[in-house]
Amino acid sequence: MGHGLKCGVAFSFFAVFAAFWYRQQVGNELDSRLETVLTSLLKAERKVDLNQRPRVAVGFGGCLDIVADGIALLKKAGIKPSKNPVHHNFITSEEQLAESFAYFFPPGAASERFISNDTLFRKLVKATQGLPRVRWSLGGNAPVMANRLAKEGCEVLIGSRLTPDLIEVLQEHVTVTSKPVDETDIHLILEYSTGAKWGKLVSRRANRFIVHHDTSNPILESLEDFQAQLQQFKPSLLIISGLQMMDNFPFAPGQLDKRLRLLQDLLLSIDRTTGIHFEMASFVDRSVLSKLLSYVITHVDSLGMNEQELPNLLSMLKGSNITVLSDPYPRVANVLDQMRDVYRILNSQEITSANRRLTRLHVHTLAFQAIVIAKGSSWRNTMSAAAKASLTAHRHVCGSPNIDTSKAKLIMDDSFSISREQGSKKIPLEENRPVSCWEEDNYEICVAPVLVCTEVYQTVGGGDNVSAASLVLQI
């Protein structure tokens, strides 16, 4: 019996040692694989050198972002977890705030909402005081994109109205069209991490819920100043962003159409040699998105969006209701099929503008970057742009220009189908050539895996940084 016991102990020790050794081997293989993917992505990014400083104009908006732990902020403000998750177009009360957060938090979907109740918004801003790890930063799509463009070597003109303090935070080579203002709007960024808990609710992925009581950015206050300086600046690329601020804003009768008509006039005045990119965002008001389709989307060459905004736009283009929530971890095949549909519909004769047609579509997701480019268009370096988008996503979310593979993981499948259609080609992820590119019909597609950051510093501004960085290599 003693001999059997000794054998049992020896066997148990061996089993534990074998399991430990196996985990170590798998861990070493994963580390080695991530390093190879990183080296290959860096090599692809460096393939393109900027010989000169491209000139890029970007509008609109600007604000002061207060970034805080969303759960800690809600707790301090006395907003209790709601058992009734409801999507509200705008927020008027604490109850609606709790219901809206409960709706977007579990799937980890990015969202932005206008708080019409000034007292509630002030209460939330006050609650950020004394919270640990609260950050104040330059916010708004245009300033964030402008800073990234300048960092990547561009000369930038920005349509924003900012305070002197916020202008100081802008990179060198960024020029603001409007004179400094005394006060700027505040946007509250409620960040949360993967697995964060709010009552019984648990988030499936890291993201943010943005709230604001902004009355100047929705009406594009800097539009006229921007337009006055645009022709003289002669940009190679014009970027339009920040229009989600119009979503569910209480405009005066006719005011929304009036402002959008002025923006359309600006787009129509741009020389055809200048590319126009529209960076989308979260829209829930179908009438606003429908107006943007006729006033803006049909007058641009390029669109940028995330995995929530893609099905949202596609639903509207197909005549359905807007898709407010969609899969936070979509498969590559699903995204590519949706991109093909958007590309085809926007280039159909019933929709396309006589002035421009869509020649570029970039979708950024947590797991991968996908870019579609029309053959024969002026967009170039698609493979390098996809690699740069992937690397920028990690750098921004981890808050560091250097990529540490111990803070990264790949969540894209080892091989992916290029479509949901039966018998579609499967493409394996090759560590030495991680960006996959191929041609179809009259366009080229490139897909790059993202080294997903596992120690999240920030999620806000991710799409703006990723889109801007990839565009720099394509103009």
C-alpha angles and dihedrals in degrees: 000000000000089000091051091050091051090050090049092051091046091049093048090050090049092049092050091046091048092049091048091048091048092050090049091051093048090046091050091049091050092048090049091047093051091049091052092048091048093049090049093048091049090050091051092048092051093051089088123063123191105231093187139010108274113219113233128178118202133184153210144043139343137202146160112271118210105197117198141157100275097212094048091048095050091047092051091047089052095245104151124208111272123227088201111070107197131166110230121190089218134000126246103162146025089255092056091047091053092047093048094048090048089054099052101029103071096053090039094236120167113239140172124200137181114232107211091187105087093190092055092048092050089049090055093048090050090050090062090068111104095009114134119252096013111160131196116207145159107277142185128083097263098051092044092050091043092055092049092048091050091047088054092053107271132135104232136200113193130197102214141119107225139166118249089254092057093044086057089060093057118104123253111271093041116116121193115215099205127065116256117275129215097233135024133201120261124226119193114217112201102197125190136177133231109283093018113154130221108178104306093339119103125192118235093206141006115273144124142254113213124203129180145163093212118160102169106049095054091061093047094237093184095054098100095045090048093050092048092059100034101084093050091048092057099203125199087215136025118201121198117197143144095059091127085080086077092061110114092344113152097246122182112253110289093002096111093052091045093054093044092050089055090050090049090052088054092051092048091051093058116106113250090238089066114081118225121210125187116202107206128206140179113318124176101164105088093198091056093048090047091053090048089054092059100033101039120001095058090053099055134083097209138039130194125193145142134247092275096047096048097064088038092060093040092053090054093046089053091051096252130124117281115274102232095179129030139162110307090203104042122181117247092242092055093050093046092050091050091048091051090051094049091046092049096045095046090050094048116113095245092060111025119101119239085229102053142005129204109264101159134044123177122186118187119198133171093256104035149002121234125190127183118196127184113240112250094020123129093250111108143177093039095164093051091044091054090049091048091049090053094049092044090054091058095042093051098045093045090044094230135103089216119075117223111193090206085070095047141078137178115234097169112105119264087243130013136199113237090221142010088240115117113268095014118165117267120217119203120219105247113199093210093049105025096163109081117202130178140157129246130174106319098339144064124229127203125186123189127185117235121229091226113220111239096190101057117206096169141347100184113100092020096124093045092053094044095048095045094048094051093047091055090066094046104053 
